[in-house]
Amino acid sequence: MKNNLHVLRAEKRLSQDDLAKLVDVSRQTINAIEREKYDPSLPLALKIAKVFNKKVEEIFFLED
Amino acid sequence: MQRIIINFSFPYKTTVLIFSAVLIFLPIILIEFIDAKSLIDEEPFLFRSILLIPTFIAMLGFIYCTLGYHFQILRGDELKLRIHLESLNITFTTTLISMFILIFMFLNFSPTLLNYILVILSVIAIISYVVGIEIVKEKYK
């Protein structure tokens, strides 16, 4: 699954650590999600979407 | 009761782990300094207590640390839980395969070693879990 999390994070000037604390996970989890090595659970994806005030499908999308 | 266990934070896990590890070896160290042979003959109950009490406390300590780690992983970061579960998968597979191989080898070439198969498999399980954690961590880096 692909995502544009690093772009959204840069727009909001949030570090990986800042975002991790906001959604209550480790920085390594955010890093793994951004590098598309790990797909977040639904609750985590919803929390991330809430931080950026976007829908989940605007952040995460299936590979073509 | 279940809610109390789930919400309990299991503090000082590292301290308890080190303390339990020391207590496991304490009887061996103590026996070096006492006259074990005469103690077994004259005070067998005292000798058994020297072995029983530290190992019992150590057992409780290891169980405490194991439960603490279990709930820490369950309540914590989801990627860490994923890594833990994938490592357990590797551990289970490795231990099962090792068991089949060891039973074949011991039955045919060294039947007395079958007495130790549980200990050998426990060591294989712990080592494969530790190695599995590192392998799975690399996958998510």
N, CA and C atoms of all chains as a GROMACS GRO file, in nm:
protein
  615
    1MET      N    1   0.085  -0.120   0.000
    1MET     CA    2   0.000   0.000   0.000
    1MET      C    3   0.089   0.126   0.000
    2LYS      N    4   0.050   0.222  -0.081
    2LYS     CA    5   0.130   0.345  -0.090
    2LYS      C    6   0.068   0.454  -0.001
    3ASN      N    7   0.149   0.556   0.026
    3ASN     CA    8   0.095   0.669   0.105
    3ASN      C    9   0.175   0.795   0.074
    4ASN      N   10   0.116   0.908   0.108
    4ASN     CA   11   0.186   1.036   0.090
    4ASN      C   12   0.205   1.103   0.226
    5LEU      N   13   0.232   1.021   0.323
    5LEU     CA   14   0.244   1.069   0.461
    5LEU      C   15   0.360   1.166   0.478
    6HIS      N   16   0.473   1.137   0.414
    6HIS     CA   17   0.590   1.224   0.434
    6HIS      C   18   0.564   1.364   0.376
    7VAL      N   19   0.482   1.369   0.269
    7VAL     CA   20   0.449   1.500   0.210
    7VAL      C   21   0.359   1.579   0.306
    8LEU      N   22   0.258   1.513   0.356
    8LEU     CA   23   0.164   1.578   0.450
    8LEU      C   24   0.237   1.622   0.577
    9ARG      N   25   0.329   1.540   0.620
    9ARG     CA   26   0.405   1.571   0.742
    9ARG      C   27   0.491   1.693   0.721
   10ALA      N   28   0.554   1.700   0.601
   10ALA     CA   29   0.640   1.815   0.569
   10ALA      C   30   0.556   1.943   0.559
   11GLU      N   31   0.437   1.931   0.501
   11GLU     CA   32   0.349   2.049   0.488
   11GLU      C   33   0.312   2.105   0.625
   12LYS      N   34   0.293   2.014   0.721
   12LYS     CA   35   0.254   2.058   0.856
   12LYS      C   36   0.375   2.081   0.946
   13ARG      N   37   0.496   2.063   0.886
   13ARG     CA   38   0.622   2.083   0.960
   13ARG      C   39   0.626   1.996   1.088
   14LEU      N   40   0.587   1.872   1.070
   14LEU     CA   41   0.593   1.778   1.183
   14LEU      C   42   0.708   1.681   1.159
   15SER      N   43   0.784   1.653   1.266
   15SER     CA   44   0.886   1.548   1.253
   15SER      C   45   0.818   1.412   1.270
   16GLN      N   46   0.891   1.306   1.239
   16GLN     CA   47   0.834   1.173   1.257
   16GLN      C   48   0.802   1.150   1.404
   17ASP      N   49   0.889   1.202   1.489
   17ASP     CA   50   0.870   1.186   1.634
   17ASP      C   51   0.744   1.259   1.680
   18ASP      N   52   0.724   1.380   1.626
   18ASP     CA   53   0.604   1.459   1.663
   18ASP      C   54   0.478   1.383   1.625
   19LEU      N   55   0.476   1.333   1.501
   19LEU     CA   56   0.358   1.260   1.453
   19LEU      C   57   0.338   1.133   1.535
   20ALA      N   58   0.448   1.066   1.567
   20ALA     CA   59   0.439   0.942   1.646
   20ALA      C   60   0.373   0.968   1.781
   21LYS      N   61   0.413   1.079   1.844
   21LYS     CA   62   0.356   1.112   1.975
   21LYS      C   63   0.208   1.148   1.962
   22LEU      N   64   0.172   1.213   1.853
   22LEU     CA   65   0.031   1.253   1.835
   22LEU      C   66  -0.060   1.132   1.819
   23VAL      N   67  -0.008   1.026   1.754
   23VAL     CA   68  -0.093   0.909   1.729
   23VAL      C   69  -0.057   0.791   1.821
   24ASP      N   70   0.032   0.818   1.918
   24ASP     CA   71   0.064   0.719   2.023
   24ASP      C   72   0.127   0.590   1.969
   25VAL      N   73   0.225   0.607   1.880
   25VAL     CA   74   0.306   0.494   1.834
   25VAL      C   75   0.454   0.535   1.843
   26SER      N   76   0.543   0.443   1.808
   26SER     CA   77   0.686   0.477   1.810
   26SER      C   78   0.726   0.546   1.680
   27ARG      N   79   0.840   0.617   1.685
   27ARG     CA   80   0.890   0.684   1.564
   27ARG      C   81   0.921   0.579   1.455
   28GLN      N   82   0.967   0.462   1.499
   28GLN     CA   83   1.000   0.356   1.404
   28GLN      C   84   0.877   0.312   1.325
   29THR      N   85   0.761   0.315   1.388
   29THR     CA   86   0.637   0.276   1.318
   29THR      C   87   0.605   0.377   1.208
   30ILE      N   88   0.617   0.506   1.240
   30ILE     CA   89   0.591   0.611   1.140
   30ILE      C   90   0.691   0.597   1.026
   31ASN      N   91   0.816   0.571   1.060
   31ASN     CA   92   0.920   0.555   0.958
   31ASN      C   93   0.888   0.438   0.867
   32ALA      N   94   0.847   0.326   0.926
   32ALA     CA   95   0.815   0.206   0.848
   32ALA      C   96   0.693   0.229   0.757
   33ILE      N   97   0.596   0.307   0.807
   33ILE     CA   98   0.476   0.338   0.726
   33ILE      C   99   0.517   0.425   0.607
   34GLU      N  100   0.599   0.528   0.633
   34GLU     CA  101   0.639   0.620   0.526
   34GLU      C  102   0.723   0.548   0.419
   35ARG      N  103   0.804   0.454   0.461
   35ARG     CA  104   0.887   0.379   0.367
   35ARG      C  105   0.809   0.265   0.303
   36GLU      N  106   0.680   0.257   0.336
   36GLU     CA  107   0.589   0.158   0.278
   36GLU      C  108   0.634   0.015   0.308
   37LYS      N  109   0.700   0.000   0.423
   37LYS     CA  110   0.741  -0.134   0.468
   37LYS      C  111   0.632  -0.195   0.556
   38TYR      N  112   0.545  -0.109   0.612
   38TYR     CA  113   0.443  -0.155   0.706
   38TYR      C  114   0.312  -0.083   0.677
   39ASP      N  115   0.202  -0.161   0.672
   39ASP     CA  116   0.070  -0.100   0.655
   39ASP      C  117   0.006  -0.083   0.792
   40PRO      N  118  -0.040   0.039   0.827
   40PRO     CA  119  -0.096   0.062   0.960
   40PRO      C  120  -0.229  -0.010   0.977
   41SER      N  121  -0.265  -0.033   1.104
   41SER     CA  122  -0.397  -0.089   1.133
   41SER      C  123  -0.502   0.018   1.104
   42LEU      N  124  -0.627  -0.022   1.097
   42LEU     CA  125  -0.735   0.073   1.068
   42LEU      C  126  -0.745   0.183   1.174
   43PRO      N  127  -0.741   0.149   1.305
   43PRO     CA  128  -0.746   0.256   1.406
   43PRO      C  129  -0.630   0.356   1.390
   44LEU      N  130  -0.512   0.306   1.360
   44LEU     CA  131  -0.396   0.395   1.344
   44LEU      C  132  -0.412   0.481   1.220
   45ALA      N  133  -0.460   0.422   1.110
   45ALA     CA  134  -0.481   0.498   0.987
   45ALA      C  135  -0.584   0.609   1.011
   46LEU      N  136  -0.687   0.580   1.088
   46LEU     CA  137  -0.790   0.681   1.119
   46LEU      C  138  -0.732   0.792   1.205
   47LYS      N  139  -0.646   0.754   1.302
   47LYS     CA  140  -0.583   0.855   1.389
   47LYS      C  141  -0.496   0.948   1.307
   48ILE      N  142  -0.419   0.888   1.213
   48ILE     CA  143  -0.329   0.968   1.128
   48ILE      C  144  -0.412   1.062   1.041
   49ALA      N  145  -0.521   1.010   0.986
   49ALA     CA  146  -0.608   1.093   0.901
   49ALA      C  147  -0.665   1.210   0.981
   50LYS      N  148  -0.698   1.184   1.107
   50LYS     CA  149  -0.755   1.290   1.192
   50LYS      C  150  -0.652   1.401   1.218
   51VAL      N  151  -0.525   1.361   1.234
   51VAL     CA  152  -0.418   1.460   1.259
   51VAL      C  153  -0.408   1.558   1.142
   52PHE      N  154  -0.419   1.505   1.018
   52PHE     CA  155  -0.404   1.588   0.899
   52PHE      C  156  -0.538   1.639   0.847
   53ASN      N  157  -0.645   1.605   0.917
   53ASN     CA  158  -0.779   1.650   0.878
   53ASN      C  159  -0.813   1.606   0.735
   54LYS      N  160  -0.780   1.482   0.706
   54LYS     CA  161  -0.806   1.429   0.572
   54LYS      C  162  -0.875   1.293   0.586
   55LYS      N  163  -0.927   1.243   0.474
   55LYS     CA  164  -0.984   1.106   0.474
   55LYS      C  165  -0.869   1.007   0.461
   56VAL      N  166  -0.895   0.887   0.510
   56VAL     CA  167  -0.792   0.782   0.506
   56VAL      C  168  -0.746   0.756   0.362
   57GLU      N  169  -0.841   0.753   0.269
   57GLU     CA  170  -0.807   0.721   0.129
   57GLU      C  171  -0.732   0.835   0.059
   58GLU      N  172  -0.728   0.953   0.123
   58GLU     CA  173  -0.647   1.063   0.069
   58GLU      C  174  -0.500   1.050   0.113
   59ILE      N  175  -0.478   0.966   0.211
   59ILE     CA  176  -0.341   0.946   0.261
   59ILE      C  177  -0.286   0.810   0.215
   60PHE      N  178  -0.369   0.708   0.227
   60PHE     CA  179  -0.326   0.572   0.193
   60PHE      C  180  -0.404   0.523   0.071
   61PHE      N  181  -0.333   0.458  -0.022
   61PHE     CA  182  -0.401   0.408  -0.142
   61PHE      C  183  -0.331   0.283  -0.193
   62LEU      N  184  -0.411   0.198  -0.256
   62LEU     CA  185  -0.359   0.071  -0.306
   62LEU      C  186  -0.267   0.095  -0.425
   63GLU      N  187  -0.169   0.005  -0.437
   63GLU     CA  188  -0.080   0.014  -0.555
   63GLU      C  189  -0.157  -0.028  -0.679
   64ASP      N  190  -0.127   0.034  -0.790
   64ASP     CA  191  -0.195   0.001  -0.918
   64ASP      C  192  -0.146  -0.132  -0.972
   65MET      N  193  -1.039  -0.962   3.819
   65MET     CA  194  -0.901  -1.013   3.831
   65MET      C  195  -0.825  -0.996   3.700
   66GLN      N  196  -0.891  -1.033   3.591
   66GLN     CA  197  -0.828  -1.022   3.458
   66GLN      C  198  -0.798  -0.875   3.427
   67ARG      N  199  -0.892  -0.787   3.463
   67ARG     CA  200  -0.875  -0.644   3.437
   67ARG      C  201  -0.758  -0.589   3.520
   68ILE      N  202  -0.743  -0.640   3.642
   68ILE     CA  203  -0.633  -0.593   3.729
   68ILE      C  204  -0.499  -0.632   3.665
   69ILE      N  205  -0.490  -0.756   3.616
   69ILE     CA  206  -0.366  -0.804   3.554
   69ILE      C  207  -0.336  -0.724   3.427
   70ILE      N  208  -0.441  -0.701   3.346
   70ILE     CA  209  -0.420  -0.631   3.218
   70ILE      C  210  -0.376  -0.487   3.244
   71ASN      N  211  -0.433  -0.422   3.348
   71ASN     CA  212  -0.400  -0.282   3.374
   71ASN      C  213  -0.276  -0.264   3.460
   72PHE      N  214  -0.227  -0.368   3.524
   72PHE     CA  215  -0.107  -0.359   3.607
   72PHE      C  216   0.014  -0.336   3.517
   73SER      N  217   0.102  -0.245   3.558
   73SER     CA  218   0.210  -0.206   3.466
   73SER      C  219   0.336  -0.291   3.478
   74PHE      N  220   0.341  -0.384   3.575
   74PHE     CA  221   0.459  -0.470   3.593
   74PHE      C  222   0.588  -0.389   3.597
   75PRO      N  223   0.605  -0.305   3.699
   75PRO     CA  224   0.726  -0.221   3.705
   75PRO      C  225   0.851  -0.301   3.743
   76TYR      N  226   0.967  -0.238   3.721
   76TYR     CA  227   1.098  -0.293   3.761
   76TYR      C  228   1.125  -0.431   3.701
   77LYS      N  229   1.082  -0.453   3.578
   77LYS     CA  230   1.101  -0.584   3.513
   77LYS      C  231   1.249  -0.618   3.501
   78THR      N  232   1.329  -0.522   3.461
   78THR     CA  233   1.472  -0.547   3.442
   78THR      C  234   1.538  -0.584   3.574
   79THR      N  235   1.504  -0.510   3.678
   79THR     CA  236   1.562  -0.537   3.811
   79THR      C  237   1.523  -0.678   3.857
   80VAL      N  238   1.397  -0.711   3.840
   80VAL     CA  239   1.348  -0.843   3.882
   80VAL      C  240   1.416  -0.953   3.801
   81LEU      N  241   1.438  -0.927   3.672
   81LEU     CA  242   1.502  -1.027   3.584
   81LEU      C  243   1.645  -1.054   3.630
   82ILE      N  244   1.720  -0.947   3.657
   82ILE     CA  245   1.860  -0.962   3.701
   82ILE      C  246   1.864  -1.033   3.835
   83PHE      N  247   1.776  -0.991   3.927
   83PHE     CA  248   1.770  -1.050   4.060
   83PHE      C  249   1.739  -1.199   4.052
   84SER      N  250   1.646  -1.237   3.964
   84SER     CA  251   1.608  -1.379   3.948
   84SER      C  252   1.724  -1.458   3.890
   85ALA      N  253   1.795  -1.400   3.795
   85ALA     CA  254   1.910  -1.468   3.734
   85ALA      C  255   2.017  -1.494   3.840
   86VAL      N  256   2.040  -1.397   3.928
   86VAL     CA  257   2.138  -1.414   4.036
   86VAL      C  258   2.091  -1.523   4.133
   87LEU      N  259   1.963  -1.522   4.166
   87LEU     CA  260   1.909  -1.619   4.262
   87LEU      C  261   1.916  -1.762   4.211
   88ILE      N  262   1.906  -1.779   4.080
   88ILE     CA  263   1.915  -1.915   4.023
   88ILE      C  264   2.052  -1.974   4.051
   89PHE      N  265   2.156  -1.891   4.044
   89PHE     CA  266   2.292  -1.940   4.064
   89PHE      C  267   2.337  -1.934   4.210
   90LEU      N  268   2.258  -1.872   4.293
   90LEU     CA  269   2.297  -1.856   4.435
   90LEU      C  270   2.320  -1.988   4.507
   91PRO      N  271   2.233  -2.088   4.490
   91PRO     CA  272   2.259  -2.216   4.560
   91PRO      C  273   2.394  -2.278   4.522
   92ILE      N  274   2.428  -2.269   4.392
   92ILE     CA  275   2.556  -2.326   4.346
   92ILE      C  276   2.672  -2.253   4.413
   93ILE      N  277   2.661  -2.121   4.423
   93ILE     CA  278   2.767  -2.041   4.487
   93ILE      C  279   2.774  -2.073   4.636
   94LEU      N  280   2.657  -2.082   4.700
   94LEU     CA  281   2.653  -2.108   4.845
   94LEU      C  282   2.713  -2.245   4.879
   95ILE      N  283   2.682  -2.344   4.793
   95ILE     CA  284   2.732  -2.480   4.818
   95ILE      C  285   2.884  -2.485   4.813
   96GLU      N  286   2.945  -2.397   4.736
   96GLU     CA  287   3.092  -2.391   4.730
   96GLU      C  288   3.152  -2.352   4.865
   97PHE      N  289   3.077  -2.273   4.943
   97PHE     CA  290   3.131  -2.219   5.069
   97PHE      C  291   3.091  -2.301   5.191
   98ILE      N  292   2.998  -2.393   5.174
   98ILE     CA  293   2.958  -2.474   5.290
   98ILE      C  294   3.000  -2.618   5.268
   99ASP      N  295   3.006  -2.694   5.374
   99ASP     CA  296   3.042  -2.835   5.366
   99ASP      C  297   2.916  -2.914   5.327
  100ALA      N  298   2.896  -2.928   5.196
  100ALA     CA  299   2.770  -2.982   5.146
  100ALA      C  300   2.744  -3.125   5.195
  101LYS      N  301   2.849  -3.206   5.194
  101LYS     CA  302   2.832  -3.348   5.229
  101LYS      C  303   2.781  -3.364   5.372
  102SER      N  304   2.843  -3.292   5.465
  102SER     CA  305   2.798  -3.306   5.605
  102SER      C  306   2.660  -3.244   5.624
  103LEU      N  307   2.634  -3.138   5.550
  103LEU     CA  308   2.504  -3.072   5.561
  103LEU      C  309   2.392  -3.164   5.512
  104ILE      N  310   2.418  -3.239   5.404
  104ILE     CA  311   2.317  -3.333   5.351
  104ILE      C  312   2.290  -3.441   5.455
  105ASP      N  313   2.396  -3.486   5.523
  105ASP     CA  314   2.380  -3.594   5.622
  105ASP      C  315   2.314  -3.545   5.750
  106GLU      N  316   2.358  -3.427   5.798
  106GLU     CA  317   2.312  -3.380   5.930
  106GLU      C  318   2.186  -3.294   5.922
  107GLU      N  319   2.180  -3.209   5.824
  107GLU     CA  320   2.066  -3.117   5.814
  107GLU      C  321   2.007  -3.122   5.672
  108PRO      N  322   1.944  -3.232   5.635
  108PRO     CA  323   1.895  -3.243   5.496
  108PRO      C  324   1.788  -3.138   5.463
  109PHE      N  325   1.706  -3.102   5.564
  109PHE     CA  326   1.601  -3.002   5.541
  109PHE      C  327   1.663  -2.866   5.508
  110LEU      N  328   1.768  -2.831   5.582
  110LEU     CA  329   1.837  -2.703   5.558
  110LEU      C  330   1.900  -2.701   5.419
  111PHE      N  331   1.957  -2.815   5.380
  111PHE     CA  332   2.018  -2.825   5.248
  111PHE      C  333   1.914  -2.806   5.138
  112ARG      N  334   1.800  -2.870   5.156
  112ARG     CA  335   1.692  -2.855   5.056
  112ARG      C  336   1.641  -2.712   5.051
  113SER      N  337   1.637  -2.646   5.170
  113SER     CA  338   1.590  -2.507   5.175
  113SER      C  339   1.686  -2.413   5.102
  114ILE      N  340   1.816  -2.442   5.112
  114ILE     CA  341   1.916  -2.358   5.042
  114ILE      C  342   1.890  -2.361   4.892
  115LEU      N  343   1.845  -2.477   4.844
  115LEU     CA  344   1.815  -2.491   4.700
  115LEU      C  345   1.675  -2.440   4.670
  116LEU      N  346   1.578  -2.473   4.755
  116LEU     CA  347   1.438  -2.448   4.725
  116LEU      C  348   1.401  -2.299   4.728
  117ILE      N  349   1.441  -2.230   4.834
  117ILE     CA  350   1.395  -2.091   4.853
  117ILE      C  351   1.444  -1.997   4.742
  118PRO      N  352   1.575  -1.992   4.714
  118PRO     CA  353   1.618  -1.901   4.604
  118PRO      C  354   1.559  -1.939   4.468
  119THR      N  355   1.551  -2.068   4.438
  119THR     CA  356   1.498  -2.108   4.307
  119THR      C  357   1.348  -2.080   4.296
  120PHE      N  358   1.277  -2.090   4.408
  120PHE     CA  359   1.133  -2.057   4.408
  120PHE      C  360   1.112  -1.909   4.382
  121ILE      N  361   1.192  -1.825   4.451
  121ILE     CA  362   1.181  -1.679   4.430
  121ILE      C  363   1.221  -1.644   4.287
  122ALA      N  364   1.326  -1.713   4.235
  122ALA     CA  365   1.370  -1.688   4.097
  122ALA      C  366   1.260  -1.726   3.999
  123MET      N  367   1.192  -1.839   4.024
  123MET     CA  368   1.082  -1.883   3.937
  123MET      C  369   0.972  -1.777   3.933
  124LEU      N  370   0.936  -1.723   4.052
  124LEU     CA  371   0.833  -1.619   4.058
  124LEU      C  372   0.879  -1.494   3.980
  125GLY      N  373   1.006  -1.462   3.994
  125GLY     CA  374   1.061  -1.346   3.923
  125GLY      C  375   1.055  -1.362   3.773
  126PHE      N  376   1.093  -1.479   3.724
  126PHE     CA  377   1.090  -1.503   3.578
  126PHE      C  378   0.947  -1.502   3.525
  127ILE      N  379   0.854  -1.557   3.603
  127ILE     CA  380   0.712  -1.555   3.561
  127ILE      C  381   0.662  -1.412   3.556
  128TYR      N  382   0.700  -1.332   3.657
  128TYR     CA  383   0.662  -1.189   3.664
  128TYR      C  384   0.713  -1.116   3.538
  129CYS      N  385   0.840  -1.138   3.504
  129CYS     CA  386   0.899  -1.071   3.387
  129CYS      C  387   0.832  -1.117   3.258
  130THR      N  388   0.802  -1.246   3.249
  130THR     CA  389   0.738  -1.298   3.128
  130THR      C  390   0.599  -1.238   3.109
  131LEU      N  391   0.521  -1.233   3.219
  131LEU     CA  392   0.387  -1.172   3.211
  131LEU      C  393   0.397  -1.023   3.179
  132GLY      N  394   0.495  -0.957   3.242
  132GLY     CA  395   0.515  -0.815   3.217
  132GLY      C  396   0.546  -0.786   3.072
  133TYR      N  397   0.634  -0.866   3.013
  133TYR     CA  398   0.671  -0.849   2.872
  133TYR      C  399   0.550  -0.877   2.782
  134HIS      N  400   0.475  -0.980   2.820
  134HIS     CA  401   0.354  -1.017   2.742
  134HIS      C  402   0.257  -0.899   2.733
  135PHE      N  403   0.225  -0.838   2.848
  135PHE     CA  404   0.127  -0.728   2.848
  135PHE      C  405   0.187  -0.600   2.792
  136GLN      N  406   0.317  -0.581   2.810
  136GLN     CA  407   0.384  -0.463   2.752
  136GLN      C  408   0.372  -0.465   2.600
  137ILE      N  409   0.396  -0.583   2.542
  137ILE     CA  410   0.387  -0.597   2.396
  137ILE      C  411   0.242  -0.578   2.349
  138LEU      N  412   0.147  -0.637   2.423
  138LEU     CA  413   0.006  -0.629   2.383
  138LEU      C  414  -0.045  -0.486   2.385
  139ARG      N  415  -0.002  -0.410   2.488
  139ARG     CA  416  -0.054  -0.274   2.508
  139ARG      C  417   0.024  -0.170   2.430
  140GLY      N  418   0.140  -0.208   2.378
  140GLY     CA  419   0.232  -0.109   2.323
  140GLY      C  420   0.213  -0.083   2.175
  141ASP      N  421   0.323  -0.046   2.113
  141ASP     CA  422   0.328  -0.008   1.973
  141ASP      C  423   0.287  -0.125   1.883
  142GLU      N  424   0.208  -0.095   1.777
  142GLU     CA  425   0.155  -0.204   1.693
  142GLU      C  426   0.261  -0.268   1.605
  143LEU      N  427   0.362  -0.191   1.566
  143LEU     CA  428   0.468  -0.250   1.485
  143LEU      C  429   0.551  -0.347   1.569
  144LYS      N  430   0.575  -0.311   1.695
  144LYS     CA  431   0.649  -0.400   1.787
  144LYS      C  432   0.570  -0.529   1.808
  145LEU      N  433   0.439  -0.519   1.818
  145LEU     CA  434   0.354  -0.638   1.833
  145LEU      C  435   0.364  -0.726   1.709
  146ARG      N  436   0.362  -0.662   1.594
  146ARG     CA  437   0.373  -0.734   1.466
  146ARG      C  438   0.507  -0.809   1.459
  147ILE      N  439   0.615  -0.739   1.497
  147ILE     CA  440   0.750  -0.799   1.495
  147ILE      C  441   0.754  -0.919   1.591
  148HIS      N  442   0.696  -0.901   1.711
  148HIS     CA  443   0.691  -1.007   1.810
  148HIS      C  444   0.616  -1.129   1.757
  149LEU      N  445   0.501  -1.106   1.694
  149LEU     CA  446   0.420  -1.217   1.642
  149LEU      C  447   0.491  -1.289   1.529
  150GLU      N  448   0.554  -1.214   1.440
  150GLU     CA  449   0.627  -1.278   1.329
  150GLU      C  450   0.746  -1.359   1.382
  151SER      N  451   0.811  -1.307   1.484
  151SER     CA  452   0.924  -1.380   1.545
  151SER      C  453   0.875  -1.509   1.611
  152LEU      N  454   0.760  -1.502   1.675
  152LEU     CA  455   0.702  -1.622   1.737
  152LEU      C  456   0.670  -1.727   1.632
  153ASN      N  457   0.630  -1.682   1.514
  153ASN     CA  458   0.601  -1.773   1.403
  153ASN      C  459   0.730  -1.845   1.363
  154ILE      N  460   0.839  -1.768   1.352
  154ILE     CA  461   0.970  -1.826   1.318
  154ILE      C  462   1.012  -1.924   1.427
  155THR      N  463   0.993  -1.884   1.552
  155THR     CA  464   1.032  -1.968   1.667
  155THR      C  465   0.956  -2.100   1.665
  156PHE      N  466   0.826  -2.094   1.644
  156PHE     CA  467   0.744  -2.214   1.645
  156PHE      C  468   0.787  -2.310   1.534
  157THR      N  469   0.807  -2.255   1.416
  157THR     CA  470   0.847  -2.339   1.301
  157THR      C  471   0.984  -2.402   1.327
  158THR      N  472   1.078  -2.322   1.374
  158THR     CA  473   1.214  -2.372   1.401
  158THR      C  474   1.212  -2.480   1.507
  159THR      N  475   1.136  -2.457   1.613
  159THR     CA  476   1.131  -2.553   1.724
  159THR      C  477   1.067  -2.684   1.680
  160LEU      N  478   0.962  -2.673   1.601
  160LEU     CA  479   0.892  -2.794   1.555
  160LEU      C  480   0.982  -2.877   1.464
  161ILE      N  481   1.048  -2.811   1.369
  161ILE     CA  482   1.140  -2.882   1.278
  161ILE      C  483   1.254  -2.945   1.357
  162SER      N  484   1.308  -2.870   1.453
  162SER     CA  485   1.418  -2.922   1.537
  162SER      C  486   1.371  -3.045   1.614
  163MET      N  487   1.248  -3.040   1.663
  163MET     CA  488   1.195  -3.153   1.739
  163MET      C  489   1.190  -3.279   1.653
  164PHE      N  490   1.143  -3.268   1.530
  164PHE     CA  491   1.135  -3.385   1.441
  164PHE      C  492   1.275  -3.441   1.415
  165ILE      N  493   1.370  -3.350   1.387
  165ILE     CA  494   1.507  -3.394   1.356
  165ILE      C  495   1.571  -3.460   1.479
  166LEU      N  496   1.554  -3.394   1.595
  166LEU     CA  497   1.618  -3.445   1.718
  166LEU      C  498   1.560  -3.581   1.760
  167ILE      N  499   1.429  -3.597   1.746
  167ILE     CA  500   1.367  -3.724   1.784
  167ILE      C  501   1.422  -3.836   1.695
  168PHE      N  502   1.433  -3.809   1.566
  168PHE     CA  503   1.490  -3.909   1.473
  168PHE      C  504   1.634  -3.943   1.512
  169MET      N  505   1.714  -3.837   1.535
  169MET     CA  506   1.856  -3.859   1.564
  169MET      C  507   1.875  -3.931   1.697
  170PHE      N  508   1.803  -3.885   1.800
  170PHE     CA  509   1.822  -3.944   1.932
  170PHE      C  510   1.769  -4.088   1.938
  171LEU      N  511   1.656  -4.114   1.874
  171LEU     CA  512   1.601  -4.250   1.874
  171LEU      C  513   1.698  -4.350   1.813
  172ASN      N  514   1.763  -4.306   1.706
  172ASN     CA  515   1.848  -4.399   1.632
  172ASN      C  516   1.993  -4.401   1.677
  173PHE      N  517   2.044  -4.289   1.730
  173PHE     CA  518   2.188  -4.282   1.759
  173PHE      C  519   2.222  -4.258   1.905
  174SER      N  520   2.128  -4.201   1.982
  174SER     CA  521   2.160  -4.174   2.122
  174SER      C  522   2.032  -4.162   2.206
  175PRO      N  523   1.970  -4.273   2.234
  175PRO     CA  524   1.839  -4.270   2.302
  175PRO      C  525   1.841  -4.200   2.438
  176THR      N  526   1.953  -4.203   2.508
  176THR     CA  527   1.956  -4.140   2.642
  176THR      C  528   1.940  -3.988   2.633
  177LEU      N  529   1.979  -3.932   2.521
  177LEU     CA  530   1.966  -3.786   2.507
  177LEU      C  531   1.820  -3.742   2.496
  178LEU      N  532   1.730  -3.836   2.472
  178LEU     CA  533   1.587  -3.803   2.470
  178LEU      C  534   1.541  -3.747   2.605
  179ASN      N  535   1.614  -3.781   2.713
  179ASN     CA  536   1.582  -3.725   2.846
  179ASN      C  537   1.595  -3.574   2.849
  180TYR      N  538   1.681  -3.522   2.763
  180TYR     CA  539   1.711  -3.379   2.766
  180TYR      C  540   1.643  -3.302   2.653
  181ILE      N  541   1.556  -3.370   2.580
  181ILE     CA  542   1.502  -3.307   2.458
  181ILE      C  543   1.424  -3.179   2.489
  182LEU      N  544   1.353  -3.177   2.601
  182LEU     CA  545   1.274  -3.057   2.636
  182LEU      C  546   1.366  -2.938   2.662
  183VAL      N  547   1.475  -2.964   2.732
  183VAL     CA  548   1.570  -2.856   2.762
  183VAL      C  549   1.633  -2.805   2.633
  184ILE      N  550   1.672  -2.900   2.546
  184ILE     CA  551   1.736  -2.862   2.418
  184ILE      C  552   1.638  -2.779   2.334
  185LEU      N  553   1.513  -2.823   2.327
  185LEU     CA  554   1.414  -2.750   2.247
  185LEU      C  555   1.384  -2.612   2.306
  186SER      N  556   1.386  -2.600   2.440
  186SER     CA  557   1.364  -2.469   2.504
  186SER      C  558   1.474  -2.373   2.465
  187VAL      N  559   1.598  -2.422   2.466
  187VAL     CA  560   1.711  -2.337   2.429
  187VAL      C  561   1.700  -2.296   2.282
  188ILE      N  562   1.664  -2.392   2.196
  188ILE     CA  563   1.645  -2.362   2.052
  188ILE      C  564   1.536  -2.257   2.035
  189ALA      N  565   1.427  -2.270   2.111
  189ALA     CA  566   1.315  -2.175   2.100
  189ALA      C  567   1.359  -2.033   2.138
  190ILE      N  568   1.432  -2.020   2.249
  190ILE     CA  569   1.475  -1.888   2.295
  190ILE      C  570   1.572  -1.825   2.194
  191ILE      N  571   1.668  -1.905   2.147
  191ILE     CA  572   1.766  -1.852   2.050
  191ILE      C  573   1.697  -1.813   1.920
  192SER      N  574   1.606  -1.898   1.872
  192SER     CA  575   1.539  -1.867   1.745
  192SER      C  576   1.448  -1.745   1.759
  193TYR      N  577   1.391  -1.722   1.879
  193TYR     CA  578   1.311  -1.601   1.900
  193TYR      C  579   1.397  -1.476   1.893
  194VAL      N  580   1.512  -1.480   1.960
  194VAL     CA  581   1.602  -1.364   1.961
  194VAL      C  582   1.654  -1.335   1.820
  195VAL      N  583   1.693  -1.440   1.748
  195VAL     CA  584   1.741  -1.423   1.610
  195VAL      C  585   1.625  -1.377   1.520
  196GLY      N  586   1.507  -1.433   1.543
  196GLY     CA  587   1.388  -1.397   1.464
  196GLY      C  588   1.353  -1.250   1.477
  197ILE      N  589   1.365  -1.197   1.599
  197ILE     CA  590   1.336  -1.055   1.624
  197ILE      C  591   1.427  -0.968   1.535
  198GLU      N  592   1.555  -1.001   1.530
  198GLU     CA  593   1.650  -0.921   1.451
  198GLU      C  594   1.622  -0.932   1.302
  199ILE      N  595   1.587  -1.052   1.257
  199ILE     CA  596   1.556  -1.073   1.114
  199ILE      C  597   1.430  -0.994   1.075
  200VAL      N  598   1.329  -1.001   1.159
  200VAL     CA  599   1.202  -0.933   1.126
  200VAL      C  600   1.220  -0.780   1.136
  201LYS      N  601   1.300  -0.733   1.233
  201LYS     CA  602   1.325  -0.588   1.245
  201LYS      C  603   1.385  -0.534   1.116
  202GLU      N  604   1.478  -0.610   1.057
  202GLU     CA  605   1.544  -0.567   0.932
  202GLU      C  606   1.443  -0.551   0.820
  203LYS      N  607   1.341  -0.637   0.822
  203LYS     CA  608   1.238  -0.632   0.716
  203LYS      C  609   1.164  -0.499   0.720
  204TYR      N  610   1.146  -0.442   0.840
  204TYR     CA  611   1.068  -0.320   0.852
  204TYR      C  612   1.153  -0.194   0.858
  205LYS      N  613   1.286  -0.211   0.843
  205LYS     CA  614   1.373  -0.092   0.847
  205LYS      C  615   1.373  -0.021   0.714
   0.00000   0.00000   0.00000
